[in-house]
Amino acid sequence: MTLEDLVRLRRARDLMDRDYAKPLDVPALARFALMSPGHFSRSFRAAFGETPYSYLMTRRIERAKALLRRGDLTVTEVCFAVGATSLGSFSSRFTELVGESPSAYRARSHDDGAAIPACIAKIHTRPVRNGEAKPAPGP
């Protein structure tokens, strides 16, 4: 992989971080990175250790967790607010990464983390990739 490819991949990753709620797919991201979709997907995985789709969904789930903690939106509203187009797929991915359903996550108390600065909370609430979710804490 060339340095130029890596710069383009980082720009595409930054785009996903910034515009996670917009309709982004591999062909659109590949165009942004000036690569073919196949080359983009392979290069992204080689550079960052996961597929572009997995990375984007992790960003969306991170944001969904924050919105669900607020408690003023329904799970369906949160699903569409973060750019997911299917409530079923969103719920499945959320459950896979977080270890509990979006409804269960929204329903439980999040007061224990209220005093933690957002920049620190983000590190500890980041969804775990690759099915390594920890069991939800008990009451």
ZIHURA-V370471 format. One line per field, one symbol per residue. ss: DSSP state (2 for helix, 1 for strand, 0 for the rest). phi: phi as a letter, one per 30 degrees, with the letter a starting at -180 (. if undefined). A space follows every 10 residues. Layout:
ss=???
phi=???
//
This chain:
ss=0022222222 2222222200 0000022222 2200002222 2222222200 0222222222 2222222222 0000222222 2000002222 2222222200 0222222000 2220000222 2222200000 000000000
phi=.ddddddddd ddddddddce dddcbeeddd dddhbdeddd dddddddcia dedddddddd deddeddddd icbddddded dcjdcbdddd dddedddcja dedddddddb ddcdddeedd eeddcddddi icddddddd
//
